[in-house]
Every structure is written in C-alpha cells, then in structure tokens.
Amino acid sequence: MKYAINRRTFLRLSATTLSAVPFLSFSNIISEKPLLQFGMMTDSHYADCPSRGIRFFQESKAKMKECVDLMNQRKVDFMIHLGDLKDESKPAIESETLQYLKDIESVYAAFSGPRFHAIGNHDLDSISKKQFLDHIENTGIPKDKSYYSFDQNGCHFVVLDANYLKDGTDHGNNNFHWEDTQLPPEELQWLKEDLNKTTFPTFVFLHHTLYDVGEKGKKYHVTDADQIRNILEKSGKVMAVFQGHYHREQYQKINGIHYYVLKAMVDYSGKENNSYAIVKLYKNGVLEIEGFRRAISKSLHFNLIKNEN
C-alpha cells in the first residue's frame, strides 16, 4: 500500500525543539511507518583493476550486492545511485570500461523496484554520455535523458546532470577536466519549469556538490552552483539536496535547504567499509538518514513554511 504525503502537513511544521538543531540523535527512531523511504548509494567506481590509494575498485561489486540485498529486504520505494557508478583501468580501454559498466549495472539491476542514476564524472571516463545512458536503466525515463524528474508517494524528485563543458557540450571520452562542470542554459530553464509545475515537496539529486566543500586547491562544486541554488530557493518547494563526488560526508543548511553529501562506497577495503543509506520521510516533517557501515545516521527537520494559495 502506498502512502501519500499531505503537503500542507509536511510543510507546516510545529514549533518544537526539533527546529533548534540541524541534527537529531538517531537513537530517537520514529516508530511510525514512514510515508516514503528510498535507498541511496554513491561513488562505487567499479573496475576490474588493482586498487589505487584508498579506492578498492574490485570490491564494489560485493559492496553493492550487500546494499541491494538490504534494500530488497527493507522494501524501499526506489533506489538512487548518485554517480561514479564505474571507473576505468590505466591505461583505459573503451571495451573494458563498457564491460565494467555492464557488470556493476547488473548488480544494481537485482533491486526489485524502480532504480535511478545521477551521472558522475568517472561515468564518462573513456566512454560517451550516450554510451553510459544506453547501458543503464532509469526506470520509466527515456534513454536519452541525462536529467529528469519523477514523483513518488506525494513527493517530487529531480535528478540533475552537471557533466557539461562551458559551451554546453557533453562531457565524455575524457574530453573534460573533472572540475569543469555546469548546468547548461537548457537544463537551467528545464529546472525552473519543472519546479514551477510540481505541487509536491521536492528533493534533488546530483553527483557534484552545489556548494564549496572547503577543500583548498580542489573544486568539487558545480561552477554555476549559486545560480542553481537560487532557482531551488525561489521555488519554495525544495527541502533537501543529496550529493556524492566528495567521497567524504558533509552537511550544510543554506537558506532553508539541507545539502547532504554521502560517503563513497569504493573507499577502503572490506565490507565493514561499505557506505550506503536509507532515507525515510515522516509526516511530521522529519527526515531520517539511516546510515549503514561507514555512513553516519542523521535526522533532519524541515522548517520550510509555504503559503497554500
């Protein structure tokens, strides 16, 4: 049975101690059934090649299987991978890279419900964006769409793609620098129109971050992040943005919107160093991020109030 969110209840939050802090202890688990729950993972970087530094590429198949098995057991409503599904060997060979993509996507395909992807920079190492999209499934989404949206249980979900050069050309086949990312004008316009059309509380997914994570000498955020955040804020509908790419966990609350970065799956050896999460939404405006293995559990509270006109 599906549970629909009453948007008025979801957005009109009571004045409680929840609003005083950005995080709540996960020990205060909510006993009621969530209105919606989804599985989330990022940066699996699968490749059948030796480890480099802390990235254990070959182990990501087993790590993802553990994640997918749990998501099936918990019967989450859908799953989302936040990008860098696969990686490549050094030197890169296109046919090998495509095989790595097929192999890891087949593990993800064992999930019994709808599944989705945000595209990461390493997804386009030595293959084109079209090749990547041709070999993955975003349930119910046309194959040629790298950014898209969908509704589930009274919520709206937007998946963005920042893998573009400044002139709007797709990243692909190593024609890009990983720090050179942006949403082209067409995608920005689509985002405005998509948010304008929905009447549901909205959550956004993308690989790259929408703010500067603060690491000196490296740029993990989208070049036009300020412009994108402004669009999200003006809509009055976006509650949280989920990101990958940085490999470490981060959280920011910017102008009323929560920005959460999930830890990478690929880093460090052993299943105990896996990382994935289940996100659960409750009717009182609390969002629980239940982290597994290295992922840390958090509770977020939505204090966004919107007039119902």
Buried (B, 14 or more C-beta within 10 A) or exposed (E): EEEEBEBEEBBBBEEEEBEEEEEBEBEEEBEEEBBBBBBBBBBBBBBBBEEEEEBBBBBBBEBBBBBBEBBBEEEBBBBBBBBBBBBBBEEBEBEBBBBBBEBBBEBBEEBEBBBBBBBBBBBBBBBBBEBBBEBBBBEEBEEEEBBBBBEBBBBBBBBBBBBBBEEEEBBBBEEBEBEBBBBBEEBBEBBBEBBEEBEBBBBBBBBBBBBEBEEEEEBBBBBBBEEBBEBBBEBBBBBBBBBBBBBEBBBBEBEBBBBBBBBBBBBBEEEEBBBBBBBBBBBBBBBBBBBBBBBBBBBBBBBBEBEEE
